[in-house]
Amino acid sequence: MSIRTEHGYGPLTVTVGWLDNCPNCNNDKVSVTGWSVSPDTLWAGDEAVCTKCGHKGEIDADGENAWVEWDGVKESSHD
């Protein structure tokens, strides 16, 4: 158990509308979970989840900007 968890500190989740739209459903709201997130500050490695369809990704950041590296979208087969 980490010292953070032991003392009642855990990851935080915020919902933001300024990241890349979900490639699966085009929703613009993303829930981001990480240790130091705020509605204005996200960190590389934070978990991103579309609030509409649950599609997942990961935050990437360069110090000034942040964006979502979305997991691949599975194409449906029409056989």
C-alpha positions as CSV (number, residue, x, y, z in Angstrom):
1,M,0.0,0.0,0.0
2,S,1.4,3.4,-0.9
3,I,1.8,6.1,1.7
4,R,-0.8,8.2,-0.2
5,T,-3.4,5.4,0.0
6,E,-2.5,4.7,3.6
7,H,-3.3,8.3,4.6
8,G,-6.5,8.5,2.6
9,Y,-5.2,10.3,-0.5
10,G,-6.1,8.8,-3.8
11,P,-6.3,9.7,-7.4
12,L,-8.7,12.5,-8.3
13,T,-11.2,12.6,-11.3
14,V,-12.2,15.8,-13.1
15,T,-14.4,16.2,-16.2
16,V,-13.1,18.6,-18.9
17,G,-14.5,19.7,-22.2
18,W,-11.4,21.2,-23.8
19,L,-9.6,18.0,-24.9
20,D,-9.8,16.1,-28.2
21,N,-13.2,14.7,-29.0
22,C,-13.7,11.0,-28.6
23,P,-13.0,9.3,-31.9
24,N,-15.6,6.7,-31.1
25,C,-18.7,8.9,-30.5
26,N,-17.4,12.5,-31.0
27,N,-18.3,13.5,-27.4
28,D,-16.4,16.5,-26.1
29,K,-16.5,15.6,-22.4
30,V,-13.7,13.5,-20.9
31,S,-13.2,12.2,-17.3
32,V,-9.5,12.4,-16.4
33,T,-8.1,10.5,-13.4
34,G,-4.7,11.2,-11.9
35,W,-2.8,12.1,-8.7
36,S,-2.5,15.9,-9.4
37,V,-5.3,16.7,-11.9
38,S,-7.4,19.9,-11.8
39,P,-9.8,21.2,-14.4
40,D,-7.0,23.3,-15.8
41,T,-3.9,21.1,-15.3
42,L,-3.5,17.5,-16.6
43,W,-0.4,15.4,-16.6
44,A,1.1,12.9,-19.0
45,G,0.0,9.4,-18.0
46,D,-3.4,10.4,-16.5
47,E,-6.2,8.1,-17.5
48,A,-8.9,9.6,-19.9
49,V,-12.4,8.1,-20.4
50,C,-15.2,9.4,-22.6
51,T,-18.2,10.4,-20.5
52,K,-20.6,9.1,-23.1
53,C,-19.3,5.8,-24.5
54,G,-16.5,4.9,-22.1
55,H,-13.8,4.8,-24.7
56,K,-10.4,5.0,-23.0
57,G,-7.1,6.9,-23.6
58,E,-4.2,8.5,-21.9
59,I,-3.2,12.1,-21.4
60,D,0.0,13.3,-23.1
61,A,1.4,16.7,-22.3
62,D,4.4,18.9,-23.3
63,G,4.5,21.3,-20.4
64,E,2.1,23.8,-21.9
65,N,-0.5,21.7,-23.7
66,A,-2.3,18.5,-23.0
67,W,-4.2,16.1,-25.3
68,V,-5.6,12.6,-25.3
69,E,-3.9,9.7,-27.0
70,W,-7.1,7.7,-27.6
71,D,-7.0,3.9,-27.8
72,G,-7.8,2.6,-31.2
73,V,-11.4,2.4,-32.4
74,K,-12.6,-1.0,-33.4
75,E,-14.3,-1.0,-36.8
76,S,-17.5,-3.0,-36.9
77,S,-17.7,-5.8,-39.5
78,H,-20.7,-5.9,-41.9
79,D,-20.4,-9.5,-43.2
